Amino acid sequence: MAMALSSSPIVDNLSLKGFRAPLLIDRSLLSFSNARICPIAGVSSVGRIAVMPRAVTGEQTPSLTKDDEVALDDSISPSQAVKDVLVVGASGGVGQIVVASLLDRNIKLRLLVRDPEKASTLFGKQDESKVKILKGDTRNPLDMDPAMFMGITHVICCTGTTAFPSKRWGGDNSPEKVDWEGVRNLVLALPQDLKRFVLVSSIGVTKPSSLPWSIMNLFGVLKYKKMGEDFLCSSGLPFTIIRPCRLTDGPYTSYDLNTLLKATAGERRAVTIGQGDKLMGEVSRLVVAEACIQALDIDFTQNQIYEINSVEGEGPGSDPEKWKQLFKFPK
Ligand SMILES: NC(=O)c1ccc[n+]([C@@H]2O[C@H](COP(=O)([O-])OP(=O)(O)OC[C@H]3O[C@@H](n4cnc5c(N)ncnc54)[C@H](OP(=O)(O)O)[C@@H]3O)[C@@H](O)[C@H]2O)c1
């Protein structure tokens, strides 16, 4: 299915909207048929989206001042030092838990949502220096203004819609639009010095034609999620893809933040991480949210794809060492 964007406004917007480094994008990349297929794991993906070196743009490289140096605390790793995390799909089941957990960790956030009022109701009054709510529909390239994302260090994207036609497809919010075009538009708008893009996808994306996935894929959800994955893999941005099994626990769509955090004591806590799209079963949304957050700080999860499920029992909680072990030895 070709998705040629030869007249797309995205590329031109990137340089128009004050993006620090002009992007040189091979337009053929924007056609899915040309997008590089990302192997299951262990890829060092070399994207064809290249950043023009500062020497070429004539831009000065800012140097650290004495104050900046003092601000860096020796006791925390560089990846934790200055996080400004963009959560996309922040109002959804997994997204809300990601937001609550990051707020609890005192991490600076930007939330990209279609309905800021809904987000304010969900997340209550927050310190604006810590949490910024950005309005945007990922399907609309013009909403994905690179200027809005400047300074973002990490992204967790948990957007999605239903696999089968439902009210949530209203206004053409179908898997094709959200899981493929939306992810593509977002990837194209992000800063090139991003430290990590964590994408929540789904198990089964590599085998949409075999049962039971062929049923799930009747309206293309797995195909479009894979297209979103492939585009991210080929973008040159450092990524981690988390493919959950069927989601349980929540969505906690009408709870406040405190309730969400208490919900982290959910039952299904014993986690299995897999690679090669072999896992089946179910996984708690709480576990998926935690996996996304943990992956941000584990260097070797960069440019890797994992599947995840969870069953009743004790699990890694939020212990970074236990998560490292799980990611290190996937099933
Ligand atoms: N359900 C399962 O069993 C299952 C299994 C495997 C994988 N997954 C995937 O796991 C992820 C998280 O699932 P979930 O159930 O937590 O998700 P969810 O509750 O359905 O939330 C989806 C989020 O995406 C946002 N969104 C939808 N369309 C958008 C658009 N055009 N622009 C911007 N934001 C948009 C929604 O915002 P609004 O509030 O504005 O609607 C919502 O915040 C999804 O990618 C899902 O497909 C689900």
The ligand as an SDF file (V2000), in Angstrom:
LIG
                    3D

 48 52  0  0  0  0  0  0  0  0999 V2000
   -6.2710   -3.2170   23.8700 N   0  0  0  0  0  0  0  0  0  0  0  0
   -5.4140   -4.2080   23.7000 C   0  0  0  0  0  0  0  0  0  0  0  0
   -5.6490   -5.3600   24.1070 O   0  0  0  0  0  0  0  0  0  0  0  0
   -4.0980   -3.9160   23.0290 C   0  0  0  0  0  0  0  0  0  0  0  0
   -3.2510   -4.9840   22.7090 C   0  0  0  0  0  0  0  0  0  0  0  0
   -2.0010   -4.7120   22.1480 C   0  0  0  0  0  0  0  0  0  0  0  0
   -1.6310   -3.3960   21.8930 C   0  0  0  0  0  0  0  0  0  0  0  0
   -2.4910   -2.3750   22.1940 N   0  0  0  0  0  0  0  0  0  0  0  0
   -2.0280   -1.0010   21.9380 C   0  0  0  0  0  0  0  0  0  0  0  0
   -1.5250   -0.4570   23.1400 O   0  0  0  0  0  0  0  0  0  0  0  0
   -1.5870    0.9830   23.0770 C   0  0  0  0  0  0  0  0  0  0  0  0
   -2.2300    1.5310   24.3440 C   0  0  0  0  0  0  0  0  0  0  0  0
   -3.5390    0.9840   24.4560 O   0  0  0  0  0  0  0  0  0  0  0  0
   -4.6380    1.6600   25.4160 P   0  0  0  0  0  0  0  0  0  0  0  0
   -5.7890    0.7280   25.4720 O   0  0  0  0  0  0  0  0  0  0  0  0
   -4.0100    2.1200   26.6710 O   0  0  0  0  0  0  0  0  0  0  0  0
   -5.0110    2.9060   24.5290 O   0  0  0  0  0  0  0  0  0  0  0  0
   -6.3230    3.8000   24.5880 P   0  0  0  0  0  0  0  0  0  0  0  0
   -6.8870    3.8090   25.9640 O   0  0  0  0  0  0  0  0  0  0  0  0
   -7.2040    3.4180   23.4570 O   0  0  0  0  0  0  0  0  0  0  0  0
   -5.7160    5.2640   24.3260 O   0  0  0  0  0  0  0  0  0  0  0  0
   -5.3450    5.6840   23.0780 C   0  0  0  0  0  0  0  0  0  0  0  0
   -4.8160    7.0970   23.1740 C   0  0  0  0  0  0  0  0  0  0  0  0
   -4.5130    7.5350   21.8570 O   0  0  0  0  0  0  0  0  0  0  0  0
   -5.0430    8.8290   21.7000 C   0  0  0  0  0  0  0  0  0  0  0  0
   -5.3490    9.0960   20.3110 N   0  0  0  0  0  0  0  0  0  0  0  0
   -6.1570    8.3880   19.4850 C   0  0  0  0  0  0  0  0  0  0  0  0
   -6.1830    8.9510   18.2750 N   0  0  0  0  0  0  0  0  0  0  0  0
   -5.3830   10.0260   18.3330 C   0  0  0  0  0  0  0  0  0  0  0  0
   -5.0120   11.0140   17.4110 C   0  0  0  0  0  0  0  0  0  0  0  0
   -5.4730   10.9930   16.1560 N   0  0  0  0  0  0  0  0  0  0  0  0
   -4.1490   11.9900   17.7910 N   0  0  0  0  0  0  0  0  0  0  0  0
   -3.6690   12.0230   19.0550 C   0  0  0  0  0  0  0  0  0  0  0  0
   -3.9830   11.1150   19.9810 N   0  0  0  0  0  0  0  0  0  0  0  0
   -4.8340   10.1280   19.6290 C   0  0  0  0  0  0  0  0  0  0  0  0
   -6.3170    8.8290   22.5290 C   0  0  0  0  0  0  0  0  0  0  0  0
   -6.6960   10.1610   22.7680 O   0  0  0  0  0  0  0  0  0  0  0  0
   -8.2220   10.6170   23.0070 P   0  0  0  0  0  0  0  0  0  0  0  0
   -8.3680   10.6240   24.4970 O   0  0  0  0  0  0  0  0  0  0  0  0
   -8.2670   11.9720   22.3990 O   0  0  0  0  0  0  0  0  0  0  0  0
   -9.1000    9.6210   22.2940 O   0  0  0  0  0  0  0  0  0  0  0  0
   -5.8160    8.0920   23.7520 C   0  0  0  0  0  0  0  0  0  0  0  0
   -5.1220    8.9700   24.5980 O   0  0  0  0  0  0  0  0  0  0  0  0
   -2.3590    1.2940   21.8010 C   0  0  0  0  0  0  0  0  0  0  0  0
   -1.4420    1.5460   20.7690 O   0  0  0  0  0  0  0  0  0  0  0  0
   -3.0820   -0.0090   21.5310 C   0  0  0  0  0  0  0  0  0  0  0  0
   -3.4100   -0.1490   20.1490 O   0  0  0  0  0  0  0  0  0  0  0  0
   -3.7020   -2.6130   22.7550 C   0  0  0  0  0  0  0  0  0  0  0  0
  1  2  1  0
  2  3  2  0
  2  4  1  0
  4  5  1  0
  4 48  2  0
  5  6  2  0
  6  7  1  0
  7  8  2  0
  8  9  1  0
  8 48  1  0
  9 10  1  0
  9 46  1  0
 10 11  1  0
 11 12  1  0
 11 44  1  0
 12 13  1  0
 13 14  1  0
 14 15  2  0
 14 16  1  0
 14 17  1  0
 17 18  1  0
 18 19  2  0
 18 20  1  0
 18 21  1  0
 21 22  1  0
 22 23  1  0
 23 24  1  0
 23 42  1  0
 24 25  1  0
 25 26  1  0
 25 36  1  0
 26 27  1  0
 26 35  1  0
 27 28  2  0
 28 29  1  0
 29 30  1  0
 29 35  2  0
 30 31  1  0
 30 32  2  0
 32 33  1  0
 33 34  2  0
 34 35  1  0
 36 37  1  0
 36 42  1  0
 37 38  1  0
 38 39  2  0
 38 40  1  0
 38 41  1  0
 42 43  1  0
 44 45  1  0
 44 46  1  0
 46 47  1  0
M  CHG  2   8   1  16  -1
M  END
$$$$
